[in-house]
């Protein structure tokens, strides 16, 4: 299914109907796959652990390089695939692991087995891991006003304008997520307190070198959203919080 919403391609499909060729592209007469059809748009994968592991693993390099190369005996074809990957999943097979009110009924080891369907290298390439807990009745019935979407939109546009100015002399770069490792070192500078916090997080949570770069990119974006020229300690702490699924022993 392909939809066009606000001039942005939204590619969404189910694990039961997806092969690695359908996702990445290929065939005797090479054709672009879903990741290229989602170029400059959003690729949404529902029930991520239910996809075949081989299907998920072929996304690793395209996510890193933002292009996919299909090679044949006499020629090779490059397709662009600069897309935003959004996925969803249950925390366990029964769906109640870490639930605030209901008890998980999965047998011992089931949660770890379920989570292991998604490899560490693939998780490394996903910037934000957000655990969403159920909303209780009192919160649903509350009259408390939430922040208006218009205000959030203005803040996002202001942050994007900051990044456009930041990468003005680099026509191939448009956002913080596209920075190279060297650019991350040059642009995402943190003070001594931030370095100490990040070092402790790396050691305690068992984070990889790739996760280190992702944290710095996300913290730079959080600072942009706050209108801050510098990456402050609270921006870095929030970015670290978004690496929950990288943590060793997260599922027991």
KAGIPE-V44064 format. One record per backbone hydrogen bond with DSSP energy under -1.0 kcal/mol. CO is the residue of the C=O (numbers start at 1). NH is the residue of the N-H. Records with the same first field share a line. If there is no record, write none. Layout:
BEGIN
CO = NH / NH
END
This chain:
BEGIN
1 = 12
3 = 10
5 = 8
8 = 5
9 = 42
10 = 3
11 = 44
14 = 17
15 = 18
19 = 23
20 = 24
21 = 25
22 = 34
23 = 35
24 = 33
26 = 31
31 = 26
33 = 37
34 = 38
36 = 39
38 = 41
41 = 84
42 = 11
43 = 86
44 = 13
45 = 88
47 = 50
48 = 51
52 = 56
53 = 57
54 = 58
56 = 59
57 = 60
59 = 63
60 = 64
61 = 65
62 = 66
66 = 81
68 = 79
70 = 77
75 = 72
77 = 70
79 = 68
81 = 83
82 = 40
84 = 43
86 = 45
88 = 48
96 = 99
107 = 110
109 = 113
110 = 114
111 = 115
112 = 116
114 = 117
115 = 118
119 = 123
120 = 124
123 = 126
136 = 140
137 = 141
148 = 152
149 = 153
150 = 154
151 = 155
152 = 156
153 = 157
154 = 158
155 = 159
156 = 160
157 = 161
158 = 162
159 = 163
160 = 164
161 = 165
162 = 166
163 = 167
165 = 168
167 = 170
170 = 173
175 = 178
176 = 179
180 = 184
181 = 185
182 = 186
183 = 187
184 = 188
187 = 189
191 = 195
192 = 196
193 = 197
194 = 198
195 = 199
196 = 200
197 = 201
198 = 202
199 = 203
200 = 204
201 = 205
202 = 207
205 = 248
208 = 212
209 = 213
210 = 214
211 = 215
212 = 216
213 = 217
214 = 218
215 = 219
216 = 220
217 = 221
218 = 222
219 = 223
220 = 224
221 = 225
222 = 226
223 = 228
224 = 227
232 = 236
233 = 237
234 = 238
235 = 239
236 = 240
237 = 241
240 = 243
242 = 129
243 = 246
244 = 247
247 = 250
249 = 252
END
